[in-house]
Amino acid sequence: MSRIGVLALQGAFIEHIKVLRSLDAEAVEVRLPRELEGLEGLIIPGGESTTAGKLAVTYGLIEPIKKLADAGKAVWGTCAGLILLAKHIEEGEQPVIGVMDLAVQRNAFGRQVDSFEADIPVPALDAVSAPSEKGCLFHGVFIRAPLIVSVGAGVEVLSRFADGGIVAARQGSLLATAFHPELTDDARFHRYFLKMVAESEGTSEAV
Amino acid sequence: MEKETGTETVKRGLAQMLKGGVIMDVVTPEHAIIAEDAGACAVMALERVPADIRAHGGVARMSDPELILQIIDAVTIPVMAKCRIGHFVEAQVLEALGVDFLDESEVLTPADEEHHIDKQAFKIPFVCGCRNLGEALRRIGEGAAMIRTKGEAGTGNVVEAVRHARAVMGEIRRLQHMAPEEWMAAAKEMGTPYELVVETAQLGRLPVVNFAAGGIATPADAAMMMQLGLDGVFVGSGIFKSSDPPRRAKAIVEAVTHYNDPGIIAEISKGLGEAMPGLEISEIPEAELLAQRGW
């Protein structure tokens, strides 16, 4: 069974752990570098990106997480996690982990009063969908959410709004979503990530 | 594509994103920047911290909108603000200003002694204080998206926060051991909606995020509240009434993340300088106890 870490510095990490366990994956909380050892995948959850970023720097987690991503292990960032994974952040913010070739805008939809739910198309989820789920939209929960404003050549766009705004993307073994699949009952994104973990196990290097 | 705003999911969801974090009271944009740099997951914008409200006396009201806007402009993390219990127009004003989260707070002078705000009527989420499970579920019934234990704000004394946290957690454990036919009697006894009693009994926790507040002054205080099972902490006077606010703020943030690691808490507690001066609860005249405001 694959061992998946969930970065537990701050934010909605328990929600991810619950979904992973409901899918029979082994999920562990990660707060210190030594807790990254032996992981086959890592989820960086939603929360406040500045809080998680500062704690990750203080406790020496940035370089080991970069190493994990560079070795081809699967890493998924949701919302604040997406911001931490991006190489480019608009309006002066410094990239923190900076492994995905994305430019992101923080709080792109406005303040909390503008937070919203919307059904979005994610065709790639068909690969992990039961027959009854095939072609179904995904219910996206966007909370003070970021937006991916542009992607590099090696990045596959998984979902975008009708106006073109990108809200989910994949670059090899790295996954980013601007919304919160862990706040819904739909486990397709977690299944998709576990499939990425299984694929990376064949190709990634030991860390 | 339909975008639906102001839903229960997005209101409760923001509270979920704050979990494992520290929300700090700030009275100036400079304080707000110190809090953000220390790793606060949100700030509470107000004119006076509770210790000063206590010392100042008189009627405490919503803060000046100008100050709240300056704090909103100074930081990228969520900004909360307080309105008086029952003062729904202060709440409307704060929502119009773009505040991310409203605290219907006993720290301010109540505007209505009978009724709390109908929080369902707002698009932004509310956090409310409680001393026990009944009070928590009444506020959730009114639409609160987050709960905090009241503690006794502005005292630097954690004893009331512990009392209220233990009351809520103990009452939840009691519900969990009840037979289903006993839930209605429990709802009647606590004066709360039956459906919320059932939901709480089945979840084994409150249906919304539950933070500690009211008297937290040290990293060990914060970690203790986390070990008692709360989801995060509010620190009011505890940071900016101490001798070294930036260091203490950062230490409390780290203590909340590493709450189960006494070695780390010991390390970050070294040489923090003076904590805020504390107040003995029994020496406060009963009429000045803030936790008794609201029901």
Interface residues (C-beta under 8 A of the other chain):
Chain A: A8 L9 Q10 G11 A12 F13 I14 E15 R31 G46 G47 E48 T50 T51 K54 L55 T58 C79 A80 R106 N107 R111 Q112 V113 D114 S115 F116 E117 A118 D119 I120 V141 F142 I143 R144 F161 A162 H180 L183
Chain B: M1 E2 K3 E4 T5 G6 T7 T9 V10 G13 L14 Q16 M17 L18 K19 G20 G21 E36 D37 A38 G39 A40 C41 A42 T76 I77 P78 E95 G98 D100 F101 K123 I124 P125 V253 E254 V256 T257 H258 D261
